[in-house]
């Protein structure tokens, strides 16, 4: 057998032979990042040859795996141990158990007897009237329109609020008893809408009264207003005024 032929066979056998452990570890570390399971396998294979790099890699991998559990959960989630809502839901003694139960009973009564104050200003008021018709029948949810602010606990601002109407809106709001809520219905009530740059229009009723819920649309449908009322009922259900008063004393 000639020398070149022998050298070619030797080179092929050398290429087919397994790589040395050190070279395999360096080649693996130089490769692009792989999935997490493969990264753990690579770290375990390179540990005998490169202990420091393997230890650092394993530490960073463990930190990445623990990162999702360290992210805070939303405040509305009762499963979050650090949330204020969970702290208010969990009584510490018998007195707080009574106050928490009292809050739940009061909130149940409030969300089942919403009496909105009709404050229709423009075309959105027509959609507000549709909610009281037989098709949507808001009375089945305990929502009944009242004409007197002293008998209402919710104000629905439906339409364009002008500068001349703003003092009347504030006066009616001040006549409502506590607790009271405000629903801003439509683009004009939310931020001026089509008349945002008009000299005589208030760019949002939240500049005059505090708003609890915004219903977008021009005009919003009756279904949208009904959904907004259900969201406001959910907000009423989360109220814990008696518990907060007891803890502040």
PEPEPE-V972584 format. One line per field, one symbol per residue. ss: DSSP state (H for helix, E for strand, L for the rest). psi: psi as a letter, one per 30 degrees, with the letter a starting at -180 (. if undefined). burial: + if it has 24 or more other ideal C-beta (glycine too) atoms within 12 Angstrom, else -. A space follows every 10 residues. Layout:
ss: ???
psi: ???
burial: ???
//
This chain:
ss: LLHHHHHHHH HHHHHHLLLL HHHHHHHHHH LLLLLHHHHH HHHHHHLLLL HHHHHHHHHH HHHHHHHHHH LLLLLLLLLL LLLHHHHHHL LLLHHHHHHH HHHHHHHHHH HLLLLEEEEE LLLHHHHHHH HLLLLLLHHH HLLLLELLHH HLLEEEEELL LEHHHHHHHH HHHHHLLLLL EEEEELHHHH HLHHHLLLLL ELLLHHHLLL LLEEELLLLL LHHHHHHHHH HHHHHHHLLL HHHHHHHHL
psi: kleeeeeeee eeeeeflkll eeeeeeeeff llklleeeee eeeeefeeei eeeeeeeeee eeeeefeeff kkllffkffk fgkeeeeffj kfaeefeeee eeeeeeeeee fgikjkkjik fafffeeeef fflfeeifff ggjkkkfkff glfkkjjjak jleffeeeee eeeffklkkl lkkjjleefe gebfhegkfg kkikfffelk kfkkjllill leeeeeeeee eeeeeefgki eeeeeeff.
burial: ---------- ---------- ----+--++- --------+- -++-++---- ---+--++-- +--------- ---------- ----+--++- -----+--++ --++--+--+ +--+++++++ +++++-++-+ ++---+-+-- --++++--+- -+++++++++ ++--++--++ -++--+---+ ++++++++++ +++-+----- ++++++-++- +++++-++++ -+-+++++++ -++-++-+++ -++------
//
